[in-house]
Amino acid sequence: MAHPVADEAPGAWQPSEVQRDRDEWRRRRTVRSAVIAAGSTLLLLGAVGGAVVSSPGWQRVRETYFDWDKAVSSFPAVLEGLWLNIRVMVVCWLLILLLSLTVAIVRTLRGPVAFPLRLLGTAYVDVFRGLPLLLVIFLLGFGGPALSLQGLPTSPLFWGGAALVLSYSAYVAEVFRAGIESVHPSQRLAGRSLGLTYGQTLRHVVLPQAWRRVIPPLMNDLVSLQKDSGLIAVLGVSDAIRKAQIETALDFNYTPYVVAGVLFCCLTIPMARLTDRYARKKGYHGAGGHL
């Protein structure tokens, strides 16, 4: 026969009656808030959906943009193009991290000897932050192959990716520079007092602290890069947008564009939510907002 086991160990902490009442009140308030939020959301979506469906041109819009048969037939081609976008995004992001970190370190160098490097880094950031990304893609996508540089490919995919790397590196370099300069100078002095060189101090003391501080904005830039990788379609690269354009040209039904948009959202929205969650976890209030 089994012996009864004590519910609580002797001397274990027990919440007071007041604390249990508070916990129960918080639980009821959380449930009530969730019910109200869900109800108001459904009400708003229902009102917007009703207004759209009852509009005079809805039937034509539905046939042109939300044709299920067209979506099913174009899905494989658009998904194949999306795989190219993903590969471009991954390769470009690695190159962006490398180039932007180099530019950020150059811009934080001290001393008059490093002035030409700082000037070059500042000019690079100013130029590529001032140029629209689409314009950079056009300039490199059409001008780069015309140069016929020895050892460099002439494919639009290469030059479109180069445009993404150069443009985004200018923005990410400023994120890294802000993180590096946010580390208190005493950290550098402490590293030097221990006999570390400037490079060792930067590598072992400054950069690890700066990296932790800039992860949320870096993840936001990655989300933006996921979307902007579709801009290389203007060069004729067969990515998701280009595949959707080809499918649309068959019968002038624009449903493939909607399919491409949904697939891009399936990539960017989870990453955006992950970014917001990480920022809130690390105490970066206001970085992503609350749902």
N, C-alpha and C positions, 0 to 999 in steps of 0.2 A: 504494500500500500504506500503510495507516494506521500511524502510529508509535505504539508503546506509550506510554501515559501513566503517569507515576509515580503510585503510589497515594497518596502523601503528599508534600507540599511539603518541601523540605529544612529541617530545623530545627523542623518542626511538632511540637507536643506529642503524645506518645504515652503512653497509660495504662500503668502498670507491670503486671507479671503479677499482683501482689497486688491491685491495683485491679480488674483484669478478673475475678479470682476473686470479689472482693466484689460486683461488679455482677451476676455470674452467680448468686451465692448469693441476693441480694436478689430477682432475677427469679424464681428457683425458689420462694422463700418467698412472694412475691406470688401466684403461680399456685396454690401449695398452699393459701394462705389463702382464695382465691376459690373453689376447689373445695370446701373444707370448709364455707365459709359457704353455698354453694349447696346442698350436700348436707343440712346441718342444717336449712336453710329448707324444702326440699322434704319432709324427714322430718316437721317440725312441721306443715306445712300438710296433709300426708297424714294425720297422726294426728287433727288437728282435723276435717278433712273426713270422715274415716271415722267419727268419733264422731257427727257431725251426721247423716250419711246413714243410719247404722244406728239412729238414734233412732226410737222408735215413731211419733212424729207428723211425721216428715220428709215423707211423701207429701202430707199435707194442707198443710204449710207450703210445699212446692214448688209446689203448685197455686195457692196463695193469693198468694205473694210472688214467685215466679220463673216465671210463665207466659210463655213466649216469644211466643206469639201476642198476648197482651195487651200485652206490652212493645212489640212492633212497631206495634200499632194506636194506642197512646197516645203513642208517641215524638214525632210531629209536634206535637201539642198542648203537650206538656211543653217541647219545644225552643222553641216560640214564646213560652211563658211565661218561659223562661230568658233570652231576648233582652231582655225587660223588666227582669229582675234585673240584667243586665249594664249596661243604660243607667242604671238607678237607681244602681248602684255607681259608675259613672264620674262622673256629675254630683254625687253626694253627696261623693265623695272630693275633687273640686276645691273644693267649698264647705267641706269639713272642713279642708283645708289652709289656706285663706284665714282662716277664723274662728279656728282653733286657733293659728295664728301670731300673729294679732292679740292674742288673749288672753295668749299667752306673753310677747309684748313688753310688754303692759300690766303684767303681774305682775313684770317685771324693771325697771320704771321706778324711778328713785331720787328721793329728796326728799319732803318732807311734802306738797307741792302735789299730787303724784300719788297720795296715800294713798287718796282715794275711788275712783280707777280700780283701784288694786291690790285694794282691798276688794271691789269689784264683780267683778273677775276671779276672786278667791279664792272668793267666794260661788257664782259660776257653776260653777266646777270642783267644789266640794264637793257642791253639790246634784245635778248630773247624774252625778257619779261614784257618788253614794249611791243613786240611783234605778235600779232594774232597767230595762233597755232595753225589755222587753216592756210594763212599766207606763207608760213614757213614750209608747210607741206608742199604747196605749189612751187615755191622757189627751189627747194631741194629736189622735189620729185621730177620737175622738168629741167631744171638747170644742172643738177648733179650728173645725170647720165651724159649730158652734152659735153661735160668737161673731159670725159674719157680718161679719167685718172687711172694710172697704171696700178693694177692690183685690186681695184675696187669694182664691185659688180655694178651693172647698170640697171638692175631690176628695180621696178617701182616699189617693191616690198622693202628692199634694203633702204632706199632713200626715204620712204615714208616712215620707216622705223627710226632712221637717223633724225628726222624732224621731230618725232615724239621725244627721243632721248635728249636732244639739245634744248627743246622748249621746257620740258618738265624738269630737267636738271637745274635750270635757272631758279625755278621756284623751290625745289627741294633743297638746293644749296643754302637758301636763306633760312629754311627750317633747321638745317644742321647748324648753321652759323649761330642762330638764336640759341640753340641748345648748348653749343660750346661756350658762348659768352655768358650763359646763365649760371655756369659753374663758378663758384666764388674764387677770386684770385688766390685766396689762402690755400686752396687745394693744389694749385700749381706750385706755390712756394713750398708747401710741405713736401711735394714730390721732389723738387730740386734740392731741398735740404737733406733728403735721404740719399742724395748722390745720383739721382736719375737724370738722364739727359733730357733735352727738350722733347725729343721724339718719344722717349720712354714715358715721360710724364703725360704726354698727350695720349699715348696708347693705353697706359695702365691706370691713369687717374682721371683724366678729363673725359675722354670719349665714352667710357662705360657709363658715367653719370649722365652725360649729354644724351646718349642713346635712349636711356629709359625715359627721359623727359620728352623726347620728340616722337615716340612711337605713335601716339594718337594722331597727330597731324600727318605723319607719314602714311598711316593707314587710310586717312581721308584722301591723300594724293593718289594712293593706289586705286581707290574707288573711282576717282576721276579718270585715271588712266584706262581703266576697264572700259569706260564709255567712249573716251576719245580715240581709242584704238580703231574704232569704226570709221574715223575720218580718212584713213588711208584708202577708203573705197573711191575717193575722188581721183585717185591715180589709176584706177582700173584694176586694183588688186581684188581678187575673188574672195572677199571676206563675207561676213553675214549680210551686210547691207548691200554689197554688190550682187550676191546671190539672190537676195530679195528683189532687187531691181530687175534682174534677168527674168525671174519668175513673173513679176508684174507685167513685163513687156509682152508676155505671151498672149494675154487677154485683157490687159489694162484693168486688172483687179488688184487692189492695193492691200489685200489681206496678208501677203508675204511680209510687208513692212510691219504690220501688227505682230506677226509671228517673231520677227527679228527683235522688235521692241520688248516683247514678253521674255525672250531668251536673255536679252541683256539685263533686264530687271531681275531675272533669276540669278544672275551673277552678282550684280551690284547691291541689291537690297540685303542679302545675308551678310555681305562684307560690311555694309554701312551699319547694320544692327550690331555686328560684332565689334566694330569700332566704338560705337556709342557705349556698349556694355563695358568694354575695357577702359574707356575714359572715365566712366562713372566709378568703376572699381578702383581706379588709381586716384580718384579725387579730382579729376579735371572737370569740375562742374561747369555746365554751359557748353561743353564740347560737342554734345550730341543731343541734348534735350532729353526729356522724359516722355515715354509713351503712356 
